């Protein structure tokens, strides 16, 4: 089964019904993980934790799904333990897409996330990591 299909099976239960598109940030190292998403609802990007505060999503379910997604990626050939692995998962009506990028461990996680958000919201800012799953090469 394709990695994207396995991930979709995990995330579909937390996708807001009204979402036109949902974009996940997944940052993983050997010892840490950070996962969150933005859903576009009525043309506005709303972060998952805001949706949880509005009782649109369950925080415990978010945490469980985020852990599941990290485990799936760590168990795949796309995970490089010596790198800071950044996955961008996009889900919309046309399907799911996973893009992986890899950064040196000494790279600034703050800067990487800032660049990621700028690319997602401003369309056009390019990130500086190595792209693509090693299993695809």
N, C-alpha and C positions, 0 to 999 in steps of 0.2 A: 504494500500500500504506500502511496506517495506521502511524503512528509506533510505536505499541505493538507491532504485529506485527513490525516491523523490529528493535526492541529485544529482543523475546522470542527471535527467531532468533539473536541474539548471546548472550544470557544463558543459554539453556536448557542449554548444555553444562557450565555450572559450578554449576547448581542441585543441591544435595545430594539424593540419591535419597530419603532419609528425611524430607525437609523437608515440613512441613504448609503452611508459608507462608514466603516470603522477601521481605524489605523492603530495598530499596536506597536509600542516600543518594547523590545525585549533585550535587556543588557545582561550578559552572563559572564562571570569569571568562575574559576574553580571554587572560590569562597563566597561569592556574592551574586545577587540577582536583583534586577529592578524591572518591573513590568507594569505598564499602564496603557490605557488607550484613550483615543478621542473618537467620539461618534458624531457624525454630521447629522443633525436633526433640524429640519426646516432651514437648511443652509448654514447652521451655526455649529461650530465644533465645540462639543461639551466633553470635558474630561470624565473618566469613569468614576472618580471619587466624588465629583459633583453630583453625578447621577445617583450614587449611593446615598449621599446626604439628602437627596430629594426623594428617597425611598423608591427609586426606579430600579435599583439593583441592590442585591444583598452583599454586604462587604465580606462576609465569610465565604460566600460562593465565589466572589472575585478572587480572594486569596487562594482558594483551592484550585480554581481554574488556572491562575497564574503559575502556581507550583507545578501543575500538570504540564503546562506548555513548556516550562523550563526543563522539566524532566525529559519530555519528548525530544527537545532540541539537544540536550546533553547526551542522550542515548543515540543520536544520529551521527552520520558521517560528516555532517555540516559543523559540528562542534570542534573547536580547536582549543584544547585546555590551556595552552601557553599564551593565548590571546584574550583580549576583551572582545567578546562576540556580541554583535549587535544585529538583532533581527527586526525587520520591519514587516509586519503582517498586515495586508490590506484585504478587507472583506467588503464586497458589495454585491449587487444583484448578479453581476457577471461571474462571481466566484471568489476564490481566495488566491492570494499571491504572497510568497515569502521571499524576501531579499535579505541576504546575510552580508555583513561587512565585518572586517577584523582589524583590530587596532592593537598596537603594542600595549603591554600592561601598564607602562608608565604614562600613557596618554591621559589627559584630563577627562574624566567621565562627565564633569559639568560641561566642558566645551563640546564634547561629542553630542550630549543631549541637546545643548543649545543649537548646534548645527542641524541636528535631526529635526527639531521643532521648526527651525527657520525653513528648512527644505519642505516640510510638510505644509506649513502655512503660507509661505511666500512663493513656493514653487520655483526652483531654479538654483537655490544655494546648493552647492555640491559638497558632499562630505569627503573626508580625506582617507577613509579606511580602504583596505583591500576588499574588493567585492567578490561575491560568488561563493557558493558552497564548494569546498575542495573535492567533494564526491562528484561534482559535475565536470571536473577538469580531467 
